[in-house]
């Protein structure tokens, strides 16, 4: 079996290939790696087609690590990618607004047996490819826990799922909700500081609390078990974060401030009684001060607390 870091370098090279940054020597190495195994070629082809490796995503592809110590080594290496800042500067010069620019890194292997948690911090986003072929985009301040080839995960925070078809149902445990699917695309929002778990279905079918959702529907499951299902006017807003933007249509201030708290990592004390509704879209890399200023409210920021005054 190849070493963990050989696999890391191969996956990182695929990301550079998609950007057109490979040298002739690196291209030859990549071609050799693809010839070693049909699984390598299939994985490569799949991600070229689905455009998985996008410049704004740090990418984990889950693996067969022998110990938590090895997992920590992977996290350390991902967090310290030496090319990250260089690539960020290059894209800034080109004027590309990419949302959150994190390093293009990946780990390709298979984690078997032990539960592992992938964690994102404030202002962080991450893509994960599970062993069954399902993809998960993990939003800021979120945690996804999984184990090996099981099609069952636990989510805290927000995640967008693109589930690979399979005979075994895929299950997402999120707060008080259990979402069951066979193959679909959907978004789950389950932050601990919010009163309900929200599931928005884009494609396929999922079941939440015994109710089957259809594309375009959104389910909200409250902490006491009450379930409401509606058709959102703009379902794409639920996944705008995955494309690097905050997008709102007729949203109230409280909804927006919840996103501010989760993304910027600040405590929000909202004393405003405004009934104003908001419709706008901005990149998620906008500084906190600039974001709140466009809400046209009186506010102040002290340390890690945002006060919104009457």
URWOMO-V794155 format. One record per backbone hydrogen bond with DSSP energy under -1.0 kcal/mol. CO is the residue of the C=O (numbers start at 0). NH is the residue of the N-H. E is the energy in kcal/mol with one decimal. If there is no record, write none. Layout:
co | nh | e
CO | NH | E
CO | NH | E
//
This chain:
co | nh | e
2 | 6 | -1.8
3 | 7 | -2.2
4 | 8 | -2.3
5 | 9 | -2.0
6 | 10 | -2.3
7 | 11 | -2.3
8 | 12 | -2.0
9 | 13 | -1.6
10 | 14 | -1.6
11 | 15 | -1.8
12 | 16 | -2.3
13 | 17 | -1.9
15 | 20 | -2.5
16 | 19 | -1.1
22 | 26 | -2.6
23 | 27 | -2.0
24 | 28 | -2.0
25 | 29 | -2.5
26 | 30 | -2.4
27 | 31 | -2.1
28 | 32 | -2.1
29 | 33 | -2.1
30 | 34 | -1.6
36 | 40 | -1.7
37 | 41 | -2.6
38 | 42 | -2.4
39 | 43 | -2.3
40 | 44 | -2.8
41 | 45 | -2.3
42 | 46 | -1.7
43 | 47 | -1.5
44 | 48 | -2.1
45 | 49 | -2.2
46 | 51 | -1.2
51 | 53 | -1.2
53 | 56 | -2.4
57 | 126 | -2.6
59 | 128 | -1.5
62 | 64 | -1.2
66 | 70 | -1.6
67 | 71 | -2.3
68 | 72 | -1.7
69 | 73 | -2.1
70 | 74 | -2.5
71 | 75 | -2.4
72 | 76 | -2.3
73 | 77 | -2.9
74 | 78 | -2.5
77 | 80 | -1.0
80 | 83 | -1.5
82 | 86 | -2.5
83 | 87 | -2.4
84 | 88 | -2.3
85 | 89 | -2.0
86 | 90 | -2.4
87 | 91 | -1.9
88 | 92 | -2.2
89 | 93 | -1.7
90 | 95 | -2.0
91 | 94 | -1.0
99 | 101 | -1.0
102 | 104 | -1.2
104 | 58 | -1.7
111 | 113 | -1.2
115 | 145 | -2.3
117 | 143 | -2.4
120 | 123 | -1.7
120 | 140 | -1.4
125 | 137 | -3.7
126 | 59 | -3.9
127 | 135 | -2.8
128 | 61 | -1.7
129 | 132 | -2.1
133 | 129 | -3.1
134 | 161 | -2.7
135 | 127 | -2.9
136 | 159 | -2.4
137 | 125 | -2.1
141 | 119 | -2.6
142 | 155 | -2.5
143 | 117 | -3.0
144 | 153 | -2.3
145 | 115 | -3.0
146 | 149 | -1.6
150 | 170 | -2.3
152 | 172 | -2.9
153 | 144 | -2.6
155 | 142 | -2.9
156 | 189 | -4.2
157 | 138 | -2.7
158 | 187 | -3.0
159 | 136 | -2.7
160 | 185 | -2.0
161 | 134 | -2.5
169 | 180 | -2.8
170 | 152 | -2.4
171 | 178 | -2.9
172 | 154 | -3.1
173 | 176 | -2.5
176 | 173 | -2.7
178 | 171 | -2.6
179 | 206 | -2.0
180 | 169 | -3.2
183 | 162 | -2.7
184 | 201 | -2.4
184 | 202 | -1.8
185 | 160 | -3.3
186 | 199 | -2.6
187 | 158 | -2.5
188 | 197 | -2.6
189 | 156 | -1.9
190 | 193 | -1.8
194 | 222 | -1.2
196 | 220 | -2.6
197 | 188 | -2.9
198 | 218 | -2.9
199 | 186 | -2.7
200 | 215 | -3.1
202 | 184 | -1.9
205 | 212 | -3.2
206 | 179 | -2.0
207 | 210 | -2.1
210 | 207 | -2.9
213 | 216 | -2.2
216 | 200 | -2.5
217 | 229 | -2.4
218 | 198 | -2.7
219 | 227 | -2.1
220 | 196 | -2.4
221 | 224 | -1.9
225 | 221 | -3.0
227 | 219 | -2.8
229 | 217 | -3.5
233 | 236 | -1.9
234 | 237 | -1.3
238 | 241 | -1.0
239 | 242 | -1.1
239 | 244 | -1.6
240 | 243 | -1.6
243 | 283 | -1.9
245 | 281 | -2.2
247 | 279 | -1.3
250 | 277 | -2.5
251 | 255 | -1.5
252 | 256 | -2.5
253 | 257 | -1.6
254 | 258 | -1.2
255 | 259 | -2.0
256 | 260 | -2.3
257 | 261 | -2.1
258 | 262 | -2.7
259 | 263 | -2.3
260 | 264 | -1.1
266 | 305 | -3.3
268 | 307 | -2.7
277 | 250 | -2.7
279 | 247 | -2.8
281 | 245 | -3.1
282 | 285 | -1.3
286 | 290 | -2.3
287 | 291 | -2.6
288 | 292 | -2.1
289 | 293 | -1.3
291 | 294 | -1.5
292 | 295 | -1.6
297 | 308 | -2.4
299 | 306 | -3.1
301 | 304 | -2.0
303 | 266 | -2.8
304 | 301 | -2.6
305 | 268 | -2.9
306 | 299 | -2.0
307 | 270 | -3.1
//
